[in-house]
Amino acid sequence: FRRVLFRSMRTLTVSALSLTVLLPGFSQTAANTGPGLPKEPREILAAAAPFYDFSSPELKPWHLKAIYRLYDLKGKPTEQGTWEYWWASPKVHRSSWTRAGAEHTEWWTAGGALYRKDSGNSLRYFERTMEETLLFPLPGRGVLDSGRMKLDLKMLPPDKPDFECVLTTLQWLVDGKLQAPSSGMASYYCFDPATLALRMTYSNQLTKQFSELVKTQGRYLARQVVVTEGKQKLFTASVETVEALNTADAMFSPPADATLEERAASPHGDSQGDVTTGSLVKKTQPVYPLASKMAREQGVVVLGAVIGTDGKIHDLEVLASPSPLLAESAVDSVKKWEYKPYMLNGQAVEAETVVNVTYSFGK
């Protein structure tokens, strides 16, 4: 099934590449002037949405190539890979990831079928979410329209006066009732007031910074994206190429040895449809390791995972952690969690999620 991006949080207390443009005018540096920000948070998101609509049927076929790097828990670069995205129409596109020891390709076809071909190691969390990070960084329309999202407007501190931020806070559904949103669960979407360009997001302890913006067919594209937790780098991506594409290219035809999979409708753009967010139905409290207490280790363990169509946790991965012991404790707990599955147009789908487990003294 097609995975949708589910930005959730549960807090438990216990050098740039140059951009290649082959079609004149296909991409250009983002202008420094624009419509400016509306006054209401929902209006801001609505006004910015057309600048990030990379699934519009109005777009001409295009191709993107990005170089990305993964980092270890100490912030040191480890693996480097390449992500390529070919787009012919809202229904026809292809994604390919290549790094040492791993190759993965997906073909979306006009008939609504999804084909996959894999070899080597599985994709990591930041690889699986590259499409959302680079092309669809705004909150999904389905979640915004679900009635579970509280919106506010936030001005950044004086040391960052150039951005204005929309706060989105998801209200959890417990026993069929919406719970009051927690301020600790807010996500920030920070815009340049002059251009409506997204420059930074903050959610689940992760900060994403978007820089070296260009405009591609009237849409904003960041040539540089950096994901951090605190001051520590977790993931970086550099867009190397964006160019026009010949739709007759054979790259949209899956090979004979590709695997056909069932799938729900694409969660992007107008095809997003009726999205029902999953809800946590089984939670195991983490155990604070005695050795960590004695060493006075505390902080937040950030985990990336997939909520499967069965509601269980899959592909659990530590994204950031104050210590190996706390990471092990968090994984042992969260891997036992269960959710009511994420639904798209009435069909269960896999959903990417981020979980925070906080360890602190005196609470």
N, C-alpha and C positions, 0 to 999 in steps of 0.2 A: 504494500500500500504506500501511497505517497505520504510522506511525513509532513506534518504541519508544525510550525514553531510555536511552542507554548511557553511563554515567559512566566514561570511561577517561582515562588519562594516559600519555603517553610523554614523558619528560624527556630531551632531547638536549643534551649539553654542547658545545658550539661557542659642606506642610501637609496634614494628614489630612482625607479626606472623610468625612462622617457616613454611618453605615450605615442604610439604609432597610429596615425589616422590615414587611411588609404582613400577615403572619399572626401574631397574638399567640402567643408561645412558640416560633415557628419558629426563631428565633435569639436567643441570650442571651449576656451576658458570661460568659466562662469563669470557673468557680469557682476559688477559691484553695486548695481542698482536694481530695484525690483519693486514689487507691489507693497512691501512692508507687511508687518504682522497685524492681523485683526486683534480685537480686544478680548474675545472669549476663547478659552482653550479648545473647545470643540471646533470652533471656526478656524483656528490656527491649523489644526490637524487636517481639516477639510481643504483648506487653501493650499497646504503643502503637498497633499496627496497626489495631484496631477504631475508634480515634478518627480515622483517616484513610482509612476505607473509604468513599469516595464513589461506589462502584459497586455497593453492596449492594442487592439487590432489596427489602430492607426499607424503603428510603428512599421518602418521598413525593416526587412531582415538584417540581422547584425550578428557580430561575433565578438566575444570578449576573451582575453587571455590575462590571467593574473598569476603572479608568483607569490607564494605564501610561505611562512615559516612558523613552526611550532616550537614551544619553549618548555623546559622542564620546570619542576616545582621550585627551583632556585632562580628561575628567570634566565637561564642560559639557553641559547638557541640549540635545538637538536636536529630536527628534520626539516627539509625544504621540499616543497612540491609545486605543481602547476595545476591550476584549475582553468578549464576552458568551457565556455558557454556559447552555444549556437542557438539562435532564435529565428524561427520562420513565421510563426503565428502563435496566438495564445494556446493552441493545442499542440503545436509541433515545435519541439526544441530538444536540445541534447546537452548534457553535462558530462565532463570527464575530469577525473582527478588522477594525477600521476605523481608518485614519489617513490623513493627507494623502497622496494618490498611491497608496494601496493599499487594496484590499478583498478579503477572503478569507473564504469560508464553507464549512464541512463539515457534511453531514447523514449521520448513522448511522441506518439504518433497521432495522425489525424483521426483515426478510428477510436481513440480513447484508450489505447493500450499502452502499457509501460513495459519496456524491456530493459533488462539489466545484464551486465557482464562484469564479473569480478575476478581478480586474481591476487594472491598474496594476503597481506594483513587487512583487517577491517578499517574503515574510515574512523577517524577520531571526531570528537564533538565539533570542534571548530571547522573541520572539513565538511561535515554534514550540513552545517548551518551557513556555509559561505554564500549561497544564493540569497538567503535572507539578509545577511550582513551587508553585502555589497549592493543588492538590487531592491530589497524590500525591507528597509530598516524601520519603517513606521509601524505603529500598532495595527494589527489586522482588523479589517472592517467588521468581521464577524464578532470579535470580542468587544469592539466599541459599541456595536449595536445590540449586544446581549443584555444590556441593562445592569451588568455587574461591574462596570467600570466607572469609578469616580474620577472626575477631571478637575484640576486646579491649575492656576498660573503661578509661576515662581520666577522671581528675578534672582539672578546669581549674585554672589557677593561682589563688593566693589573691585576686587582684583581680577574679575572676569566680567567687565561691564558690557561686553559686546553681544552676549547671548541672552535670550529669553527662553524660559523652559516651561513646557507643559508637563505636569505631574499626572500620571495615570496610576490609580490604585485599584487593584482587582479585589472585589469582595468575594470571599469564599462561600461556597454553598455547603452548608452542613445540615443534614437531615431535612433537606428540601427548603431551607431558609437561608437568606442572605445574611451574612455576618457583617458587622461594622468593619470597614477597612482599617487596617493597621498602618500607621505612618511608616513603619519599617518595611512595608511591602511596596512602597511607591517606586515607580520607574520615571526617570527624567528623560525628556526629549527636548534638546536645546537647539534653538534655531538662530541664524543670523537674521536680525529684524529687517535688514534692507533687502534680502534676497529670498527669504523663506527656505534657505538651504539648511539642512540638518548638519550640525557641526559636532554634536556630542550626544551620547546617550549614557545613562547610568541605570543599571538594573541588576539585582542579585549580586551586589558587590563588584560587578564587572563594568568598567568604563570603556566605551568605544569612542574613539576620536576619528573624525573624518576630515581629511585635509587635501589640498591640491585639487579642488573641485573643478570639473569640466562639465559642460552641457552636451549631452548626446541626444539628438532628436528632441530637444526641449526638456530633457530629463537631467537631473543632477546625478553625477557619478563621481565618487571620491577616488582619486588615484592612489591615495594612501589611507589605509585603515590600521589603527593600532588598538588592540584590546589589552587592558591592564586590570590588575587587581591591586589596589593601592599604587605603589610605585613599580610593581613587578610586571614585566611584559609576559603575556600568555600567548599572543597570536598577532602576527602582522601580515598584511596583504598589500601588494603593489600591483596596480593595473598597468600592464605593459602594452596591451593592444586593444583598441576598439575600432571596428571597421565594418563596412558594408559587406553584405553576403549574398551569394547567388543561391537562391532557394532550390535550384536543381541539383545542388551538390549532394553526392551520395552519402554524406556524413549523417543525414537524417534517416537513413535506412539501416535498421539494426541487422547485424550479421546473423547467419543461420544458427550460430552457437549461443546467441543471447537468450536469456531466460525471460519468458513472458510471465508477467505478474498481473493479478487483479489490482485495481486501484480505484479510489474515489476521485471526484472532480478535483482539479487543481485548486489549492487554497488561495491563489493570488488573483487580484483584480476582480472583475465582475463575476468570474466563475467561482468566487469564494463560497457563495451560497450560505446555507444555514449551518452555522458552526455551533456546536454545543460543547462547552469546555468540560473537561473531566474534573472530578473532585476526589480528594483523598478519602478513602474509606477504611484504610488500615494503616496504622502508624506504630512503629517500634521505637521507643525512646533509646537514644545512644547511651553507652556506658562511658563515663569519664575515666580514662585509664589512670590507675594509681600512679604509675611512673610519670605521667604527664602532670598530675597534680603536684607531685613532689618536685618536679622540675619547673613548676609554675608556668607550664605551657598553656596558653589560651589564645582564642581568636576564632576566625570563621573558616570552616572547610567548605569550599565551593565544589559542587559535584555537577557534572553533566550527565544526562541519562535520556533514555527513550521510554516513554510510557507505551507499552505494547497494546495491541488490539484486545489482549486478554486483561488489560489493566495492571499488569505487573511491570516491574522495573527491568529494563534491558540495557546493555551497553553502558553500564555505569562506569564513570571515569572521574578521577580526581583532577580538577582544573587548577586549584590553588589550595594550599594548606599551611598552617603554621608549623606543623611537624608531621613526620610519618606516622607516629602513634595515633594522633588525633584523626588523621586521614583514614587509618585502618578502622578505627572505631566508627566513624561516620559511614563508611562503606558497609560495614557489618550491619548497621541499623537500617540504612535507606534501602538496601537491596531487598529487604523484606516488606517494604511498603507496597500497598495496592491502591489503585485508583479506579473509579468508574471511568470506563474508556472514553476517550475523546471521540466525538461524533461529527461527521461532516456529511451534510445532506442525508442524515439518517443512517450513515454507514460508519462503523468503527474504523478509526485510522490511528496509525502510530503518531506520537507527538513528542517532539524534542522538549526537554525541560531542564531547568537549572534549579538545584536545591542547595540551600545554605544551612549548615549545621554549626551553631555557635556554642563554643565552650568558654565559660567565664567563671571566675571565682566570686563567691558571695551572693550567688543567685540560685 
